[in-house]
Amino acid sequence: MKLLVDNMFPARLGRGLGQLFSGYHHVEHIKDKFNTGSLTDEEWIVRLGKEGGWAVLSGDRRIVSKRPSRDLFLRNNLVGFFPLPAVIDMPFTKQTARILTVWPVMEAITTSTDRGCFTIGASGLKLQGL
């Protein structure tokens, strides 16, 4: 799995996941991938789409709630994981633990579908499609 962690999460989360899964998955924070933190959603979505095979962990639910952004995201064959506000508001360690708990589900989704948007709730292993 190739996973981009967006600016709604600290770079240390993307880097930490990248180290943890090194050799198994490719995980990068958006600032490290593109050497900047100032890309528009449209820019990074299109660039990832051109590379192919990417999933995204994003706290920016506007991507899936605004029709032009959502259409662009799906048209570029991205799989998105969007934690609910309850997860976003968790302390860093609990937030990280939550992501690691659902990691096998995220991995299964990315290997079985080429595009889609899913929520990560505060408990359980089921990720809801959006």
C-alpha positions in Angstrom: 0.0 0.0 0.0 1.1 3.5 -0.8 -0.3 6.0 1.7 -0.1 9.7 1.8 -0.8 11.4 5.2 -2.1 14.9 4.7 -1.5 18.2 6.6 -4.3 17.6 9.0 -1.9 15.2 10.7 1.5 15.9 12.0 4.5 15.0 9.8 5.7 12.7 12.6 2.7 10.5 12.1 3.5 10.0 8.4 7.2 9.5 9.1 6.5 7.1 12.0 4.1 5.0 9.9 6.7 5.0 7.1 9.4 3.7 9.4 7.1 1.2 11.1 5.9 -0.3 7.8 9.2 0.1 5.9 9.7 -2.8 3.5 5.9 -3.6 3.5 4.2 -0.3 2.6 5.2 3.1 1.4 3.9 5.9 3.7 4.8 9.6 3.3 3.6 12.8 4.8 2.4 15.3 2.2 5.2 17.8 3.2 7.9 15.1 2.6 6.4 13.8 -0.6 6.1 17.1 -2.4 8.7 19.1 -0.4 6.1 21.7 0.4 3.0 22.2 2.6 1.3 24.7 0.3 -0.2 22.6 -2.5 -3.9 23.0 -3.2 -6.0 19.9 -2.9 -6.5 19.8 -6.7 -2.7 19.8 -7.2 -1.8 16.9 -5.0 -4.9 14.9 -5.9 -4.0 15.1 -9.6 -0.3 14.4 -9.0 -1.1 11.3 -6.9 -3.6 10.2 -9.6 -1.0 10.4 -12.3 1.4 8.2 -10.2 -1.3 5.7 -9.5 -1.9 3.3 -6.7 -2.2 5.8 -3.8 -4.4 5.9 -0.8 -4.8 9.0 1.4 -5.3 9.5 5.1 -6.9 12.9 5.5 -8.6 14.8 8.2 -10.0 17.2 5.6 -13.6 16.0 5.2 -14.3 18.8 2.8 -12.6 16.6 0.1 -15.5 14.2 0.3 -18.3 16.6 1.2 -17.7 19.1 -1.6 -18.8 17.7 -5.0 -16.0 19.1 -7.2 -13.3 17.9 -4.8 -14.9 14.5 -4.3 -15.4 13.9 -8.0 -11.8 14.9 -8.7 -10.6 12.6 -5.9 -12.5 9.6 -7.3 -11.7 10.4 -10.9 -8.0 10.2 -10.0 -8.5 6.6 -8.6 -7.6 7.4 -5.1 -8.7 5.6 -2.0 -9.4 7.9 1.0 -9.6 7.3 4.7 -11.2 10.2 6.5 -11.3 9.9 10.4 -14.4 11.3 12.0 -13.9 14.4 14.3 -13.8 12.2 17.4 -10.7 10.6 16.0 -9.1 13.9 14.8 -9.7 15.3 18.3 -7.9 12.4 20.1 -4.5 13.0 21.6 -1.7 12.0 19.2 -1.0 8.6 20.9 -4.6 7.5 20.8 -5.1 8.8 17.3 -2.1 6.8 16.2 -3.3 3.7 18.0 -6.7 4.1 16.3 -5.1 4.2 12.9 -2.9 1.2 13.7 -6.0 -0.7 14.9 -7.8 -0.2 11.5 -4.6 -0.6 9.4 -5.4 -4.2 8.3 -8.9 -3.0 7.2 -7.3 -0.1 5.3 -4.9 -2.4 3.7 -7.7 -4.8 2.6 -9.7 -2.0 1.1 -6.8 -0.6 -0.9 -6.0 -4.0 -2.3 -9.6 -4.7 -3.3 -10.7 -1.4 -4.7 -9.2 1.2 -7.0 -11.1 4.2 -5.6 -13.4 5.2 -2.8 -13.9 7.2 0.4 -14.2 5.7 3.8 -14.6 7.0 7.4 -12.6 5.9 10.3 -14.7 6.0 13.5 -13.6 6.1 17.1 -14.2 2.4 17.7 -14.7 -0.9 15.9 -13.1 -2.2 12.8 -15.7 -1.4 10.2 -15.0 1.5 7.9 -18.0 3.1 6.4 -18.1 4.1 2.8 -19.0 7.6 1.9 
